[in-house]
Amino acid sequence: MRHPSAPAGRRTVLALFGAALATTPFLKPPRATASVAAAGLDDPAKKEIAMQLVSSAENSSLDWRAQYQYIEDIGDGRGYTAGIIGFCSGTGDMLDLVELYTARKPGNALARYLPALREVDGSDSHAGLDPSFPGDWRRAARDAEFRRAQDDERDRVYFDPAVRQGRADGLRVLGQFAYYDAIVMHGDGGDPTSFRNIRRRALRTAKPPAQGGDEVTYLHAFLDARVWAMRQEEAHSDTSRVDTAQRVFLNRRNLDLTPPLDWKVYGDSYHIG
């Protein structure tokens, strides 16, 4: 089952987020430890784990590569949700993705839907998309160029900013993943439940390593703030992707997400390694 992955309006500032993140005041150079410099979530093996962890929550499967073709309306007010990270027709990131794909491959199977995607942005409407858009999405997913575009948009909007901010805060792999999973679900707009405001809420009670704080203490504060944010929306009220996954790794002091990893999401058990 696909679970909701983004609140309405999460894309209102995401187009600027990747570029702006590197210059925002909270991105101070970290007093990084050797372990932070040596290993991060962008290490290929760790990134694969991150994709599997998110897929367990978003798709109830570790096979994240099977999700390029995924598309459905899950009834969360965001229109169609699709692809490896839950691009939504109502939140702008699906539009960004199809624009990128079309810039790289004009005349593709989804290009003709660009006017409709611009019209439905910000709503749950399917106007101009039904009935053929889902089938064309699945057809496009057989194209390596479309899969590459999904990968690139995932990295630009979610993964790379999360890793940069995690490193700036002096966090190791688990902390960088906690940031990534939060941006995937909440985006980074100005609303109280956005990633940056979850982080600010955590900073009220703990400091990250880059500011002289204890990493475990800070990550508990961040996960507490994340749970608070999730509970503000009924669609996210099940907090097991934090409570029985990320918190489990943290309690075990597995700050580098070193396999074997065992966790549960929505009551389902998963294992890596």
C-alpha positions as CSV (number, residue, x, y, z in Angstrom):
1,M,0.0,0.0,0.0
2,R,1.2,3.4,-0.9
3,H,1.2,5.8,2.1
4,P,0.9,9.6,1.9
5,S,4.3,11.2,1.4
6,A,3.7,15.0,1.3
7,P,1.4,17.6,2.8
8,A,-0.4,20.0,0.5
9,G,1.7,22.9,-0.7
10,R,5.1,21.2,0.1
11,R,6.4,22.4,-3.3
12,T,5.7,26.1,-2.8
13,V,9.3,26.8,-2.1
14,L,11.1,23.5,-3.1
15,A,12.1,24.8,-6.5
16,L,14.4,27.2,-4.6
17,F,15.3,24.9,-1.8
18,G,18.2,23.1,-3.3
19,A,20.0,26.3,-4.3
20,A,19.0,28.3,-1.2
21,L,19.9,25.6,1.3
22,A,23.6,26.1,0.9
23,T,23.4,29.8,1.7
24,T,20.8,29.9,4.5
25,P,22.0,30.9,7.9
26,F,21.5,27.6,9.6
27,L,23.9,25.9,7.2
28,K,27.1,26.6,9.1
29,P,30.2,24.6,8.3
30,P,30.2,21.6,10.5
31,R,32.9,20.7,12.9
32,A,32.8,17.3,11.3
33,T,34.3,14.2,12.8
34,A,36.4,11.9,10.6
35,S,33.4,9.5,10.5
36,V,31.2,12.1,9.0
37,A,33.8,13.0,6.4
38,A,34.5,9.4,5.6
39,A,30.9,8.0,5.3
40,G,27.7,9.7,4.5
41,L,24.3,8.7,3.2
42,D,25.5,9.4,-0.3
43,D,27.9,6.5,-0.1
44,P,26.3,4.1,-2.7
45,A,25.8,1.3,-0.2
46,K,24.2,3.6,2.3
47,K,22.1,5.3,-0.3
48,E,20.7,2.0,-1.3
49,I,19.7,1.3,2.3
50,A,18.0,4.7,2.4
51,M,16.0,4.0,-0.7
52,Q,14.9,0.7,0.8
53,L,14.0,2.2,4.1
54,V,11.8,4.9,2.5
55,S,10.2,2.4,0.2
56,S,9.2,0.2,3.1
57,A,7.2,3.2,4.4
58,E,6.0,4.5,1.1
59,N,5.4,1.3,-0.8
60,S,5.4,-1.5,1.8
61,S,8.3,-3.0,-0.2
62,L,12.1,-2.9,-0.2
63,D,12.0,-3.1,-4.0
64,W,12.2,0.7,-4.6
65,R,13.1,0.3,-8.3
66,A,9.8,-1.4,-8.9
67,Q,8.1,1.9,-8.1
68,Y,9.1,4.0,-11.1
69,Q,5.8,2.8,-12.7
70,Y,3.6,3.2,-9.6
71,I,0.7,5.7,-9.9
72,E,-2.6,6.1,-8.1
73,D,-4.7,8.6,-6.3
74,I,-4.5,7.6,-2.6
75,G,-7.3,10.0,-1.6
76,D,-5.1,12.4,0.4
77,G,-6.1,15.6,-1.5
78,R,-2.9,15.7,-3.5
79,G,-4.2,14.2,-6.8
80,Y,-2.1,11.4,-8.3
81,T,0.9,10.1,-6.4
82,A,3.5,8.4,-8.5
83,G,7.0,7.2,-8.9
84,I,9.9,6.3,-6.6
85,I,9.4,9.2,-4.2
86,G,5.7,9.9,-4.4
87,F,5.6,12.8,-7.0
88,C,2.2,14.4,-6.7
89,S,0.1,16.1,-9.4
90,G,-1.3,18.5,-6.8
91,T,2.0,19.6,-5.2
92,G,4.1,20.7,-8.1
93,D,6.9,18.1,-8.0
94,M,5.2,15.9,-10.6
95,L,5.1,18.9,-12.9
96,D,8.8,19.6,-12.3
97,L,9.6,16.0,-13.1
98,V,7.6,15.9,-16.4
99,E,9.1,19.3,-17.4
100,L,12.6,17.9,-16.8
101,Y,11.8,14.7,-18.8
102,T,10.4,16.7,-21.6
103,A,13.4,19.0,-21.8
104,R,15.6,15.9,-22.1
105,K,13.3,14.0,-24.4
106,P,10.7,16.2,-26.3
107,G,7.6,14.4,-27.5
108,N,7.7,11.8,-24.8
109,A,4.5,10.0,-23.7
110,L,3.8,12.5,-20.8
111,A,4.7,15.8,-22.6
112,R,1.1,16.4,-23.7
113,Y,-0.1,16.5,-20.1
114,L,2.1,19.5,-19.1
115,P,-0.8,22.0,-19.6
116,A,-3.1,19.9,-17.4
117,L,-0.4,19.4,-14.8
118,R,0.0,23.2,-14.6
119,E,-3.7,23.6,-14.2
120,V,-4.2,21.0,-11.4
121,D,-1.1,22.1,-9.4
122,G,-2.4,22.9,-5.9
123,S,-5.5,20.7,-6.1
124,D,-6.6,17.1,-6.2
125,S,-8.2,17.5,-9.6
126,H,-7.6,15.0,-12.4
127,A,-8.9,17.5,-15.0
128,G,-7.1,16.9,-18.3
129,L,-5.3,13.8,-17.0
130,D,-8.0,11.2,-17.0
131,P,-8.4,8.6,-18.3
132,S,-5.1,8.0,-20.0
133,F,-2.5,9.6,-17.8
134,P,-1.9,6.6,-15.5
135,G,-1.3,4.3,-18.4
136,D,1.0,6.7,-20.1
137,W,2.9,7.1,-16.8
138,R,3.5,3.4,-16.6
139,R,4.5,3.3,-20.3
140,A,7.0,6.1,-19.7
141,A,8.5,4.2,-16.8
142,R,9.8,1.7,-19.3
143,D,12.0,4.5,-20.7
144,A,15.4,4.7,-19.0
145,E,15.4,8.5,-19.6
146,F,12.3,8.8,-17.5
147,R,13.7,6.7,-14.7
148,R,16.8,8.8,-14.8
149,A,14.7,11.9,-14.5
150,Q,13.0,10.5,-11.4
151,D,16.3,9.7,-9.8
152,D,17.7,13.2,-10.6
153,E,14.6,15.0,-9.2
154,R,14.6,12.9,-6.1
155,D,18.3,13.8,-5.5
156,R,17.9,17.5,-6.3
157,V,14.8,18.2,-4.3
158,Y,15.1,15.7,-1.4
159,F,18.2,13.6,-1.1
160,D,21.1,16.1,-1.7
161,P,19.7,18.9,0.5
162,A,19.1,16.4,3.3
163,V,22.6,15.1,3.1
164,R,24.1,18.6,3.0
165,Q,22.2,19.8,6.0
166,G,22.9,16.6,7.9
167,R,26.6,17.0,7.2
168,A,26.4,20.7,8.2
169,D,25.0,19.6,11.5
170,G,27.7,17.1,12.0
171,L,25.4,14.1,11.7
172,R,26.3,10.6,10.6
173,V,24.4,8.4,8.3
174,L,21.3,7.8,10.5
175,G,20.9,11.5,11.1
176,Q,21.2,12.3,7.4
177,F,18.6,9.7,6.7
178,A,16.3,11.1,9.4
179,Y,16.5,14.5,7.6
180,Y,15.9,12.8,4.2
181,D,12.8,10.9,5.3
182,A,11.4,14.1,6.9
183,I,11.9,16.1,3.7
184,V,10.3,13.3,1.7
185,M,7.1,13.5,3.8
186,H,6.9,17.1,4.8
187,G,8.8,19.1,2.2
188,D,10.5,22.3,3.3
189,G,8.0,25.1,3.0
190,G,7.2,27.7,5.5
191,D,4.5,25.8,7.3
192,P,5.0,24.6,10.9
193,T,5.4,21.0,9.9
194,S,8.0,21.5,7.2
195,F,11.5,20.0,7.5
196,R,13.2,23.3,8.4
197,N,10.6,23.9,11.2
198,I,10.9,20.4,12.5
199,R,14.6,21.0,12.8
200,R,14.1,24.4,14.5
201,R,11.7,22.7,16.9
202,A,14.4,20.1,17.8
203,L,17.0,22.9,18.2
204,R,14.9,24.4,21.0
205,T,15.8,21.4,23.2
206,A,19.1,20.0,21.9
207,K,22.2,21.0,19.9
208,P,23.6,18.9,17.0
209,P,27.3,17.9,17.1
210,A,28.3,20.8,14.9
211,Q,27.1,23.1,17.7
212,G,28.8,21.1,20.4
213,G,25.9,18.8,21.2
214,D,25.5,15.1,21.7
215,E,24.4,13.4,18.5
216,V,22.1,10.8,20.1
217,T,20.4,13.4,22.3
218,Y,19.9,15.7,19.3
219,L,18.5,13.0,17.1
220,H,16.0,12.0,19.8
221,A,14.9,15.6,19.9
222,F,14.6,15.7,16.1
223,L,12.6,12.5,16.0
224,D,10.3,13.9,18.8
225,A,9.7,17.0,16.7
226,R,9.1,14.8,13.6
227,V,6.5,12.8,15.5
228,W,4.8,16.0,16.6
229,A,4.7,17.2,13.0
230,M,3.3,13.9,11.7
231,R,0.5,14.0,14.2
232,Q,-0.7,17.3,13.0
233,E,-2.2,15.6,9.9
234,E,-4.5,12.6,10.1
235,A,-2.9,11.0,7.0
236,H,0.4,10.8,8.9
237,S,-0.9,9.9,12.3
238,D,0.8,6.5,12.2
239,T,4.3,7.3,13.3
240,S,5.7,3.8,13.0
241,R,8.3,4.9,10.3
242,V,9.9,6.8,13.2
243,D,8.9,4.8,16.3
244,T,9.6,1.3,15.1
245,A,12.3,2.1,12.5
246,Q,14.5,5.2,13.0
247,R,14.1,5.2,16.7
248,V,15.0,1.6,16.9
249,F,18.3,2.2,15.1
250,L,19.0,5.2,17.3
251,N,18.3,3.3,20.5
252,R,20.8,0.7,19.3
253,R,23.3,3.5,18.7
254,N,23.6,2.4,15.0
255,L,24.4,5.8,13.8
256,D,26.0,4.5,10.6
257,L,23.0,2.3,9.6
258,T,25.3,-0.7,9.6
259,P,23.5,-4.0,8.6
260,P,21.9,-6.1,9.7
261,L,18.9,-3.8,10.1
262,D,15.6,-4.9,11.4
263,W,12.6,-2.6,11.7
264,K,8.8,-2.4,11.3
265,V,6.6,0.0,9.5
266,Y,2.8,-0.1,9.7
267,G,3.2,-3.4,11.5
268,D,5.1,-5.1,8.7
269,S,8.6,-6.4,9.5
270,Y,11.7,-5.7,7.3
271,H,15.3,-6.9,7.2
272,I,18.4,-5.8,5.4
273,G,21.7,-7.7,5.7
